[in-house]
């Protein structure tokens, strides 16, 4: 659903993620996950944790402003950097696996999806950039197959 071969680069980067049809979890594709009540809870209330982070970061910033004014930290500053910027960065790194790792990098395995290993993405995503390895061995817990991956 998120390959650039399907709808192009922008679709693979963010389009599939924003499409209404992809919002609900397709439990028939992950039946083993449905056995875990904590995963079902997180799936049902997926906005809860990010929404709780907003007052937590703002409050921590205001607390630091009151207790340690020499730091120059405040609520809005921690909210912007701790929630907004970090979330956008995390999302785009995650989306880059679907878009960039299907266009740029090396192919260790012949797969029918044009997935590629991208060392730079692997560095920034803690190994997710070994995408061709993942497509060859989708059930493996590690995407890196060599010692340096």
Secondary structure, DSSP 8 states (H G I E B T S, - for coil): ---HHHH-HHIIIIIHHH-GGGTS--GGG-TTGGG-HHHHHHHHTTTHHHHHHHHHHHHHHHHHHHH-GGG---HHHHHIIIIIIHHHHHHHHHHHHHHGGGTSSB-SS--TT---B-HHHHHHTTTTTBHHHHHHSTT-S-S--STT-
